[in-house]
Amino acid sequence: MSSAQSYRLLSRVVRPLPWWLVRLLGFVGGHIMWATQSTARQTSQRHAARVRHGDPQHVSRLDRRIARKRFASYGRYFLETFWLNADRHADILDRFELEGEKYLTDALAAGDGVVLAAAHIGNWDYAAIYPLSLGAPIIAVAEDLADDDLTEWFVAMRAEAGIEIVLADGTKGSFLQLVRAVKSGRVVALLCDRDVSGTGVPVTFFGEETRLPAGPVVLAAAAGAPVLPVVCYLTKSGYRFVVDSPMKFTKADLGDTQSAAMQQVVDRLEPLIRRAPEQWHVLQPNWPSDPGYTQ
């Protein structure tokens, strides 16, 4: 059975279940991952230590506890993603707490498009639901997976939830598509706390230089739109959608390098991650000093 077939089967199993059971099963699945995936477990412990006290070489008991909770959190996110469809938006919104949402509503009321600089925290897919509830069409940029069937399934599943996907193929055409979307008043969400494509720019992230994608600042400068850092935490009763204050960038701000502008975004994301390090779902090497890191 291919990965796409397995995911379709899992989606059919999860969709009819009540929300609380999906969360419970995700919690159990996350603990199974913790017990069976030793490399990701060790990487997660390093990340917890780095975020909490800046030294990934010295992992404390608390760091290990945070890393273990992170797997349980990721399991919940994973199954909740399969459970989502557009018919469930109202139910999910009833479980939302909002913080800083005025930054988003003000930008949309002004007729501006918006670039959301998001992190892999809590349930980042559900972060799209609040903008959609405001009538703002949303586009998320995603990795073009090597498996065409899996990519097709992924795009179709997000479309069913009301999220348009643009695949990050690195071409000028896809970038111009995003610029036009923002200029027309749409919301574009970009995950920017991990360099998946290998084209990131140098920034200092939790005390060590690494590379992260500069998409939010490049797109915002090209479209003349604000960048809003956002996260969607998991809570006991649902979700907490947090919007940070807007950031503006121009092509002149970027100059010859995008690093300084992107550093400003990273500096905003760090405290949002520190608020819930157990929900930061980056389980892969993310810094040059991490074992297994590749660029």
Phi, psi and omega in degrees: 000130180286167178299318180297318179296319179296319180292321177298318179296315179298320179298318179296328179286318187282323187308317183284350187283153174289155185305315184296326180286323176301316179297317181296314179295322176297320177300314180295315180299322179297321179290328174295318176300317179302319184284336189250342185249084188294321182294312178296325179297314180294320178297318180296323177296319176299317180296320179297317179295318180298313182293321187281316184222007171083005182231095183291348180281339184243096183265119181269175177298321178295321177300318179295322179294319177297315181298321179294318177297328180298320178294319177297320178295318180295321177300320177296312178304314185301311181286326177298328179295321178289334183280337188289137162209171187298330181293344184260003182302315183297318179296318180292318179299328176296339180263005184273138161252144185241141177217121179076016184297339181298330177300321180284314182295324178295317180296318180289323179295331179284356179085007180276147164286167185223141171252121177264123175264105189251160176236160179283067182241137175059244176235092185289336175294322181289345176299339179285340190291322181293312175303321178297324180293339178272001181084015181264113176300140185235139177241133174246140178264130184228161179290139174277105186288155181293331180272111183297321179296320179292320177299315180298317178296316181301313181297318181295320181295318178292324178297322178297332178271002178092010183252121175278137181250131169248125183281135182280088181260001176076008182271158177295327181297317180292324178294316179296327175299318179291320178300314179298321180297314180295316181297336179273006175097011181272167178255128177243126181254130181232121171286133188219024178254011177207135182267093182282322187275345183080016181246018183291171180249154181293129174216160173263120186233113184052047169089354180227141178289135174212189178241135177226152182293137182265014184310315182301316184284324179294314181294317181297319180294320181291326184264351182068036184242159177281153171258129177242113173294134182221152170217160175227095182286152167276137174238173180298324184258356181166251190212153173234111181267119185242129177242126176272167185294153186290151176235138180243138178226145175242168177299328178293326178297325182287325179055224180275346181222148179263357187297314184297319179292316180293330177300325178296322177292316180300320180296335176279326183286327183306308180295331177292323177290320181296335179296331181211068183299335179288351179251008179273106193268043172264105184254005182254159174304133187231357180226152180303332181279352179285133173303132179088001180293133175229154181233000000 
